[in-house]
Amino acid sequence: MSYRTPKNGSYYTRPPSTSVPSILKKRNNAPLNNVPKHKVHINILENLKALLINFDKNNEKKKLEYNNLICDIRDAGIEIKDSELVKLLKDARNCVNILNENLTLFVKVILILKWMNRSDEVVNEYRGFLLDVCTAHNYHTKFAIEQLVSCFSHVDTAVYDRVNGMPSEEEERGFQNVHITLEALLKFIPLSKDLLMTALQKKFPFLKSSAESRLYYIHNLLHVTKYEPSLRRKILGLIINKLVEIDVHIPKNELERLESSVNIEIEDIFPMEVDGECKQVDPDKIDAENFSRTLDICLKRLFLYMKLTCHDPDGNLLWDSTKSLYHDLLSVFENEILPTYNSSHIQYVIYYFLSFKMTLAENFSNWLWKKCCDVSSPSTLRQASAGYLASFLCRAPFVSNSVLKNILFEMASWCNNYVNRVDKSVKVVTEDLLRWHAVFYSICQALFYIISFRHQDLMDSKRNLKFMENLNLSKIVTCKLSPLRLCCSTVVNHFAHITKTYQLTYCYAVMDGHIRITDQLIMDEWLYSFFPFDSYVLPRSKEEITSNLYRHFDDNINKGNIEEDEDKESSFVDNMDISPSMLSTSSPAKTDWFGHLVKQHQ
């Protein structure tokens, strides 16, 4: 027991540490598993209780006996026979009432024993000891929970019969033993929920851990939500937060490799012997492929979790469960995914969930639009919401045309009202102007993108054409803010051609190439980041999305005509004044909400 002397001269006890003391760490690095190669007998003192009662850290002889006992138990590890371990656990349970803070080391050495895949008798005795000691002395609860949670990422290297990377039957049996123990502990000590969340965060596998250890951990965290639903939103937030970290670490060339690769297996990631010499592989490539595989199998597990949570065994939607999960996922999306720049796949978690019912997709679309219009929200989030909304409406086949048209009308009305308010005050296009009106340009770009992508559904009848005419697009494209000049050129080109084809408005007169984005890298990043539901390329989970939940771009508009129209009309220049500083810069996009990205490429 440690003491501190405060200024007033009184003493207080420092809470027992929850870390594993060095005396409990074995000196050798031999791999441990749950199946002992041979049984080793250890000499456990018959009168364990007497030894613990007589322990005095100031008495060297008693201290030596105590430490020898700790080391004997530690060194036995998994090699101790089940019968001896049962006896040890029973003896330890008989000593629970005396296991105070002075004997914390003994409690810890018992709790770190490998037990989850042993016989039922061992499992029951271990569970009994843990519950007894935590109930009698709650200061042991934190360490006990951490030890249980640390089991969640255990991968048995001797197992080869896994299916889709999921735990084998024997591994799953061990995990269930842990969950039964943890569930019982939470019932005995309800206030331990906060300790559990802290432990779940602390024990989450590191970024470069194996894909299996992260999958196992997430698999077990999702199981925790079944018997502790009050923690589901926090647990989902933790999982998504960690997967976002992986997602943003996947380099673009790895995504391109996956998109062009037919074989889903990971190739060439191990050193190869060529002409008698060992050819080393780039470690960055190994990391990239490990990240993409980890994200792939973890997303597949999340998709399965959502499907099982929201459907009964016959495949019928459980509406109450679905609504509850929707609110949790929407909160996680708002806090973890929406603010994240340049994620490639994690956003498909909510995309897949929304496919369960059209009502969910409608509510999500309306929520995004409200976020776009929320002046109290940061500009970056409003712009991100516009990109998510446009991409979702275009890619999701489970969004009805009525929802599409309603959002499109709201967008056009918002842009027209914005132009009415500010256009008269615009005289010179400056960088400050772009900064102040960044949300306007983002919503305009979303509007152009939706019309370009969904033009066949929006203009397939006289009634729909009349609807499009009433959007008053001409006012938007000819205003002094000039969104056609500052939005992504790829989107603008398609929009200009389509609106000319259907005689909705004439865009080319205001498309001045001098003030358009000219940096190809920045232009690609702009489009990629603004429309996050493009290109799902993770091979193992791809089928869940692209099979029937994804609308591909129908690029049947004559590309040659687009280029011809642009070349023919590019000489038209309006009378709008332009700041000299804007003409000298190669990329007005430097003032948008992705400004930090642009600075990286300067």
N, C-alpha and C positions, 0 to 999 in steps of 0.2 A: 504494500500500500504506500502510495506516495503522498507527501504533504507539502503544502506551500505555506509560507509565513506572510500573511498580508500585513499592511501597515498598522492595523489596529492590534496586531499581536495574536489574533485568534487563528485557529487552524480549521481547515476544511478538507474533505476527502476528494481527491480527483477521481472522476468517473473512470471505471475500468476501460482499458483500451479495447477496441473491437478488431484491431489488426492481429495477424497471426504472429506471435512472438518468434524470435529467431530459433529458440530452443525446439520449437515444433517443426522446423523445416529440416527435412532430411538432407544430408550432405551430398549424397549421390544423385545423379541425374537420370537414373534408370526410369524408363516409362512405367507408369502405373496403369493398371486396368482392373476390372472387377473380377477377373478369373485368376486366382492364384496358381502359380506354376507348381508350388509345393507348400505343404503346411509346416509352419514353424511354431513350436510350442514356446510360450513366454511364461516366465515365473511371476505371476501376479500374486502379491502377498495375500495370504488367506484373510488376515484381519485388516482389510482396506480401511474400514471406518476408523479403527484405532490409529492407523498411520495418519489419516487426514486430521483427526481430532488433535493429535499430539504435535502436528506440524507447527514449527516455530521458526520463522525466517531468521531469527537472531541466534538460533542454535544450529551450529554448523552440521552436527551429526543428523539432526532431524531434517535439515534442509537438504543434505546429501541424499538421504533415503527418499525424500519427496521427489527430488530431481531425477533420481534413478528410475523411479516409478514412471514419471512423465516420459523419460527417454525410452523405456521399455515399451510403453504403449505406442509411442510415436514410431519406433523402429519396426514394430510388428506390422503396421500398415495393413495392407490387404492380405498379408500372409498368415495372419492369425486365423486359427480354425473357427468355424462358426460356433461350435460348442463353447470354446473359450471366450469368444466375443460375447455370447449370450450371458455367460457367467459374470464377465466384467461389467456388462451393462446393468445386470440385476443388482450386483453389489453397489454400483454407482447410484442406482435409484434408491437404494436403502440409505444412502448418505446425503440425499438431496437437502435435508433440513440444515445441514452444516456447511453446504457449499456456498459460503459467502465470498466477498471480494478477495479475501486472502487466498482462496483456492480457485481463483479464476483460471489459472493455468491448467488445472486438472479438468475443469469443465471444457475448456477449449480443445484439449487433446482428445477428449471423448467425441466432441462434436465434429472434429475434422476426419474421423475415421471413415473409410469407404464402406458404405452400407447399402446404398440404394438398389443394388442388383444381387444382394445376398438372399439367404433363405427368408421365408416369411417370419420365422421366429426372431431372427436378428432384426429385421425391419420393425417388427412390433416393439421389441425391447428398446431399440434406438428411439423410436417415436415416443415411447412412454417416458424415457429419460428426458428427452428434449422438452416435452410438454410439462413434465414435473418440475424441472429445474427453472424453466422460464416462468411458470406460475408462482413458484415459491420465491424466486429472486428475479424480478423483472429486469435488472441491469444486465442479465445474460441474454436478453431477448434479441438485442441488436446483432450480436455476433451469431446467434443461432439462425436468424433470418438470412444473414449474409452467407452463411454456409449452405443453407438450403438453396438460395438463389444461384450460388456459384455452380450448383449441379446442373443448371439449365443449359449450359453451353458445353457440357461434357460430351465429347465424341470418342467412341470406342474405336481405336485404330485397327482392332482385330476384326471388325465387322465389314463384310463386303456385300451383303444382300440387301442393301438399301434400294428403295424404289423412288426415283425422282429426287434423290438426295435426302428423303425423309428418314426419320429414325427407324431402325429395325424393330422387330417385335420385342426383342429382349431389352433394347434401349428404351423403348416406350414403356415397358413394365417398370423400369427404374424411375423414369420421369413421373409416372403415376404414383409411385410410392412417395416421391417428394411432394407432389401436389396434395396428396391426402394429408400428409404431415403439416404442410403449410396452411391448408384450409382449417385444420383443427386448431392450429396455433392462433389464427386470426379470430376464431370463434371464442377461444379461451381469453384472449387479450385483444379486444376490439381496437384499442388505441394503437396497436402495432401496425396499422395500415400505413401510417406516415413513415414508419421505419422501413416498411416493405418498399414503398416508392423510392426512398433514398437508396436502398440496396439495389433495386432494379436499375437505377441510373448508374450506380457505382460499378456494378458487375457486368455492364454491357460490354461485349467483346470489343477490343480495340479495332481501329479502322483497317489495319492490315491483317486481322485475324482470318482464319480460313473461312471459306464460304459456308461450310457445314456448321461450324460453331455459331456463326451469326444466324443461320437458318434455324438451328435447334433452339437458340435463345429466344428468337421471335416466336417460334412455334409454341414454346412454353409460356411466354408472356401472354399470348392470345388465349391459352388455356386458363390462365389466371383470371381472365375477365369473365369466365363462365361461373366461377364460384365467388367472385368479388366484383360484381358489375359496377359498383360505385366507383371503381378505379379505372373503368374502361377508357374514358376520355383521356385521362393522364397517360395510360399505357399506350394507347394509339398515338398520342402526341409524341411520346418517347420513341416509339418505333419509327414513325415517319421522320422525326428529327434525325435519327441515325441513318436512315436510308437516303435522306436528302444529302447528308454529308458524303455518302458513297456516290450518289448520282452526280454531283457537281465535280467529283474527282475523275470521272470517266472522260478521257480526252476525245476530241471530235474524230480523230483518225480511228479510234477503236469503234466508235459508232458507225463510221463508214465501212470499216472492215466487216462488221456484223451485217450491215445492210447488203453488202455485195457477196457475202459468203453463203454458200449453199449448205455446207456442212456445219451443223450446230455445235460440234465438239470443239473444244479448245485445242489449238494446234501449236506445235513448236514453242512450247513454253518451258521445256526442260533442256538442259545442256545436251548437245548431241556430239557424237564422236565422228569427225570427218577426217579421213585420211590419217587416222591414228592420233589426231589431235582433238581435244575436247573444245567444241565451239560453244562459247558462252552466249546466252541470250540476254538481250537488254533487260535489266531489272524493271525498267519503267514499263516495258511491254507486259511483263509478268504481272505487275501491279494492276495495269489497265484491264487485263483479261480477268484477273481475280475480282476486281470491282464489278465488271459487267456481269460476271457469272453470279456473284453474290446478290446483286440487285435483281437479277433475273429470277432466281429461285425463291427469293424472299417475296417478290411481288406475286409470284404464282401462289405462294402460301397465303398471302393476304387476300387474293381473289377468292380462294377456296373458303377462307374464313367468312368473308362477307356473304358468299353464296349460301353457306350452311346456316349462318345466323338468320338470314332473311327468308329462308324457305324451309318447308317441312320435307320429310322424306319423299313425298310424292311430287315435289317440285312446286307446290303452291306457295304463293307469296304470303308471308306473315306480316301483315301491314303494321301492327303495333311495334313489332321488333324492328321493322324497317325504318319507321319514323324515328324511333329512338336512336338507331345507329346513324341516321341521316344528320341529326343535330350534333352528334359527336364528331362525325367526319367533317361537317361543315366548319365546326370550331377549329379542328386540326388543320383543315385547308387554309383557313384565314390566318392562323398563327404561324404555320410552318411552311406551307407550300407557296401561297400567293406572294409573300415577300422575297422568295428565293429567286435569285437571278440565274438564268441559264440552266435550269434543270431540264433533263431530257425525257424522263419516264415516270418519275414519282407521282406526277399529277394524274396519271392514269388510274390511280387508286380510286379517286372519287368519280372519274369518268366511267369506270366499270360499274361502280355501285349505282350510278344514276340510270344505267340501262335497265334496271329492274322494273321501273314503272315510269311512264311518260310524265306523270305528275311531279316526280322528283326532278326530272330534267327541266320542267317549266319553273319550278320553285327556285332551282339553282340559277337559271338564266335571269330570273327577276332579281334575285339576290345580287348577282354580279352587276346588273344594270344600276341598281340602287347604290352599290359601292362606287360605280363610275360617277354618279351624280352627287355623291356625298362630299360636300365642300370641307367638312371637318376631317376627312381622311387625308393622309399625305398624298401628294401628287403622284409619287411613284406607285402607290397601291392603286390609285384610280386608273393610271395608264396600264398597269398590269391587268387589272380587271377588264379593261376594254379588249386587251389581247386575248385573254382567256374566253371572254364572251364570244368574240368573233370566231375564234378557233373551234369552240364547242358547238356553236350553231352550224358551222360548216361541216364539221367532221362527224357529228353524232346523228345517225339515221333515226334515232328514237326521239328526236325533237320534232314536234308537229309543225306543219307549215303555218298554222295560225300563230304559234309562239314566235316563229321566225319573223313573220310579218309585223307582229306587234312590237317586237324589239327593234326591228328596222325602222318602223314609224317613229318610235320614241327617239332613236338615235338621230334621225333626220330632223325631227322637230327640235331636239336639243341643239343641234348644230346651227339650224336656221335662227333660233332664238339668240344663240351666242353671237352670230354674225350681226344681228340687229342691234345688239348691245354695244359691240366693240369695234365694228368695222369702220365706222365713220372716223374714229380716232386714230386709225392706222395710216401713217404716211410713208414711213421708211421701214423696211425690213431689217431689223438689227438682231443681234444675238440675244439681247434682253427680251425682245418681242417673242422669240422662239421659246425662251425660258418661261415667260409668263403664260404663254398659251399652249404649253406642252400637252395638257389634257385634251384640248380641242383637236390638236393634230393627231393624237392617238385615237380619239373617237372617230375622226374622219377616216383615218386609215382603216379602222375596224369596219366602218360603213362601206368603204370601197372594196375591202376584201370579201365581205359577205356577198355583195352584189356580184362581184367577179366569180366567186365560187358557186353560188346558188342561182345563177341567172336563169338556168333552165326551169327551175321550180318557180321563180318569181315572175317570169314573163312567158308563161305557157298558155295564157288566155287573155282575151280582151279585158276582162275584169282585173286581172293582175297587172296588165300594162297600165290601166287607168290608175291603179294603186301606186305604181312606180312613178307615174307622171306627177301625182299629188305630193310626192316627197320633196319636190322643188330642189332637185339636185343642182340645177344651173346656178342658183343663188350661192350654193356652197362652193362650187368649183371656181366661180368667177369673183369671189370676194377678195378684198385686199390682203387678207391673211394668206391666200394662195396655198391651200393644203396640197394641191397637186404637185407643186414644186418641191415640197419638203417631205412628203411621205415616200415610202419605199418605192423605187422606180418599177420594180416587178409588178407590184400591186397596181400602181398607177397605169402602167401600159395596158394591162388586161382590162381595167375599169374603163379607160378611155375608149378602147376598141368596142367593148360591149355596149356602152352607152351610146356610141355613134351608130352601131348596128341597129339598135332598137329605137334610135332617134329620141333619146331621153335628154341628152345634153351634148354640147360640143366642147371637148376638153383641150384639144391640141393647141389652141390659141394661147393658152396660159401655161403651157408646159415648157418652160425655159430651162434648157439643160445647164446653164451656167450656175444655177442655184440649187440644182438637184444634188443628191448624195452621189459623190463620185468615187469614194473609197469602197471598193468591192467588199473588202473584209468587213467594214462597218455596216454596209448595206445588208450583207448576209446575216450578221449578228442581229441586226434590227429586226429583220423579218423572222428569223428563227426564234428570237426571244418573245416577240409579240404574238406569235401563233403557236402555243406550246403543245398542241395536240397533233403535230406533224410527225410522221415517220416513227412508228413503233418498230424497233428492230431487235429487241431482245428475243432470242430464238425459242427459249423454253416456255415463256409465258405469252408469246406473240399470238398464238392461236386463240387465246381467250378474248383478244381485242379485235384482231383483223378478220376473223372468220365471218362474223355478221354484225359487228358493232361499230364498223368504221366505214366512212364514206371516202372513197378516193377521188382525187381531183380529175374531173373529166376535161381534159385539155384538147377538146375538139374545135376550139376556136382557131381559126386559121392563123398560126404563128407568123407566117409570112406576111399576112395582111396587117398584123399588129406592127411589125417592124416597118413595113412600107408606109403605113399611116403616120407613124411617128416621124420617119424621115421626111415625108412630104410636108408635114405641118410644123416641123420644129423651128422653121424660120419666123413664125409668128411671135411677136413680142408685144406685150401690152404696155401701157403707159405707167406702170407701177414703179415708183422710185425705189432704188435698192442701195443700201448702205455700202460704201466702198470696202469696208472691212468684210462684209459678207461676200463680195465678189472675189476677194483675195483668198478666202479660206476654201479649202477643198471639201469641207464637210460641215454644213450647218447642223448636222445631227449631233455635233459636239455639245450642244446645249440641251439635249433631251435627257430623260431620266436615266439613260445608259451612259451618262457622261464619264463615269469611272471606267467603263470599258474602253471608251475612245482614248482616254489618257494612256491606257496600257499599250496602245498601238502607235502612239506618237513618237 
